[in-house]
Structures are given as structure tokens and as C-alpha cells.
Amino acid sequence: MAKTAADYRIEFIQSATYGATGTKVKTFQAYEYKADQKAFVFVGGFTAPAKTANKDLWKVVAERE
């Protein structure tokens, strides 16, 4: 079954500078909906390029699978 934005909750979005290279990124925490538990479960902290739209951050999490 294909995942959608409704299957994820993205929180604590922050801008950061990554490492010695000075690369700009967004950091955030992600939660994924688990139907068997009927709840959003924490799946980890992630980074994305700084220009990634907030509404598209769920796609970064979905790509990990």
C-alpha cells in the first residue's frame, strides 16, 4: 500500500548548518502511523536539504524503506 502525507507526522523542524562544509539542512523528527497500534510511532530524526518544502519532508522519511 502506498504511503501518503497522512501516514506521517513531522515535528520540530529546524534549520542547521551541517559539519565543516557549512551545508545548510533542515532537521526534524518523524512519526509514522501504525494501524495495529492506532497511534503515531516515533521513527527517528532526519535531515533534508534546506530548500525542501516543509510539506514534502514526509517523502524523506518514506524513502528510507
PyMOL commands that set and color helices and strands:
alter all, ss='L'
color gray80, all
select helices_A, chain A and resi 5-7+54-62
alter helices_A, ss='H'
color red, helices_A
select strands_A, chain A and resi 8-18+23-34+39-49
alter strands_A, ss='S'
color yellow, strands_A
deselect
rebuild
show_as cartoon
